[in-house]
Amino acid sequence: MSIKFNIQETVESEIYYGHYVVHILGGHHVKVHSGFYIKIVNIETNHIIELSEKNIKGRDFKCGKKAVEFFTFQINEYGKFRISVCNFEDINVKDSMLELFPFPFSIPHIIFSKIFGRNRNKISLDEIEILIS
């Protein structure tokens, strides 16, 4: 089961028992400020699900887009949940993970950006999506 939606939307969906990963789609470099969080609430009981931020954020491709594994959570019982992203304007997603290198004008950085054609521009909020799987 997967749930995919734009970062600016609030969705309601049935979620079954299990362990889930929240992916941020749009780029391989994700930086968030302290106000950014995802809120998952059981509609019937108003129980808020605790999300854990991953220490090692895996990078992959999901649904044909670049993705970063960002949060994990556990659902212990089936229910209908409301999922929303709070302070979504505090997220900064870039196509290239070359931002992880400490020296933006270093020789390896220039070589990788030319070879792989990476874009270091910020992705707009309309292009950023959340995937829960």
Sequence and secondary structure as in RCSB ss.txt:
>XXXX:A:sequence
MSIKFNIQETVESEIYYGHYVVHILGGHHVKVHSGFYIKIVNIETNHIIELSEKNIKGRDFKCGKKAVEFFTFQI
NEYGKFRISVCNFEDINVKDSMLELFPFPFSIPHIIFSKIFGRNRNKISLDEIEILIS
>XXXX:A:secstr
  EEEETT EEEEEE SEEEEEEEES SEEEE TT EEEEEETTT  B   EE SS  EEEETTEEEEEEEEEEE
 S EEEEEEEETGGGEEEES GGGGSS TTSHHHHHHHHHHT   SB  GGG EEEE 
